[in-house]
Amino acid sequence: MAPTNGNEPRWLSPEEQRAWRVFLYTTTRLREALSQALEQDPEVSLTLAEYEILVRLSEAPGGHARMSELADHVVHSRSRLTHTVTRLEKRGLVERQRCASDGRGREALLTADGRALLERAAPVHVASVRAQLVDPLGTDGMVRLGSLLSALLTEDERAEIAATPE
């Protein structure tokens, strides 16, 4: 695709192109493997996206968050989040309710069943993260990877991640 300003694009060098392809392939494969670990466990049966929503709700004060804020935190479109929350709601893992603060927006609320499933899913997820990422890279490599990737985030995004409960 030609650039709109009439200048020749800065094409990737062969080394940059290889690195870009490794990044795409690896991140796609990693997300798939992490999701499969959760989906294939008969006591869990969650997608990675569903798991992340339950985690975010468990970390939110009172176990609830505005749908719009939740979408931002899990980096989903509003419609994608709505579909995912609908699936979780059908399973009794979350409930949707009007925002108590203003009554206009909607909130997702983690149910007791959702919290119990999250407690069963967390060890499965952590084992998968360790096997797929932490163990192959080692702790130092993992920390370096986090540092490199944080350069791609805005200051607000870095602050939000730093504020995530440990």
N, C-alpha and C positions, 0 to 999 in steps of 0.2 A: 504494500500500500504506500503510495507516495505521500510525503509530508505535505501539509497544507501551506506551509510558509515558503515552498519552493526550494528549500535546502535538501541536500541528499541526507537520508537518514544515517545515523551512526549504527551501522550493522554490527552485530556481535562478532567478535573474533572467534576463530575455531575453539580456542580455550574457553571463552565465555559461553559459547553455544553449548559445549559439552557440559559445563557447570550448570547452565540453565536447564538442560534436559535431565541431568541427574537430580536437580532440585524438584522438577515437576514429577518425575517418575517416583522418586523416593517419598515425597509428601503424599502423593496419591496412594501409593502402596501402603504407607504407614497408616493413614486414616482408615483404609479398608481393613487392614489387619486388626487395628484397635476396635473397630466397629464389630468385626466378625467375632472377636473374643467375647464381647458382651452379648451379641445376638445368639451365638451358638451355645451359651451356657443356659441349660433349661430352667435354672432357678432365677435367671436374670432376664433374658430375651429383650434387651433394649438395643436400639441403635446408639452409636456414639453421640449423635445429636440429642437424642432423648436423655441420655445419661448426663450430658453437659447441662441441659435445662434443669434436671433434678439437682445437680450439684449447685448451680447458681441459686436456685430457690432455697436450698438448705443453708447457704451462706448468707442469704438476705435476712435482714431483721424481720422476725416474726414468720419467716418462711414464705414470704410473698413478695412479689415485685410487679410493677406495671408491665404490661405486655410490651410496650414500646421500649422501655429500658432493658427488659430481658432480651429482646431482639438485638439491641445494640451490643449487649454483653456477650452474646453467643455468636455474633456476627451472622445473623440470618435476616432475610427480608421479613417484613411484617407478615406477609402471606405465608411464607414458609414456616415461621414460628407458629402462626395460628393453626396450620395443619398438624404440626408436630404436637402442640399442646392438646389439640382435639383428640389425637391418638392416646396421649397420656391420660386425658380426662376420661375417655371411654374405659380405660383400665383401672380407674379409681385412684390414680397416682397424683393427680393434681385436680384442683377445682378452679373455675373462673368465677370472679365476682366483681362487682363494681368497686372502684377505688373508694376507700373510706375517706380519703382526704378531700376529694372534690366531687365524687359521684359520676364524673363524666367518663373517665377512662376505665379500662378493665385491668384486673390483676390476675395473675396466676398464683395459686396458693398450694404449697406442698401438703399433701395429706399424710396421715399417719402411715398408710399403706405405701405411699411414695417414699417416705423416709425409711421405712423398713426395707423396701427393695433397694434403695440406694446403699444401705448398709451391707446388703448381700452383694451388690454389684461392685462396690469400691475395691475389695481385694482382687477381684477378677481384673478390673481395669488396671490397677497398679501393677499386678503381675505382668500384664500385657505391655504396659509402658516400659517396664524394666526389661523385659525380654526383647522387645522390638527396638528400643532406643537407648535407654540408659546403660544397660550392660554392654552392648556393642561399642558405644562411644566411650564408656567410662565416665566417672563423675566429672573429671576435668573437661573432657570433650563435651559433655552435656552442658556444663556451665559456659564453655566457649561458644557453643551453638546458640544458647540463649542470649549471650552477649551480642553475637553477630546479628541475630534476627531482631533484637531490640532496636537496632539502628534503623529498621524499616518502620518503626512505630512512631506515632506522634508523642509529644511529651505527655499529653493527657492519657493516652493509651498506656504508656509506660507507668504512669502514676497509678492508674487503675489496677494494673497487674501487680504492682508492688504492694497495693493495699489488700490484695486477695488473702484471706485467712490461710494460715499454714496448717 
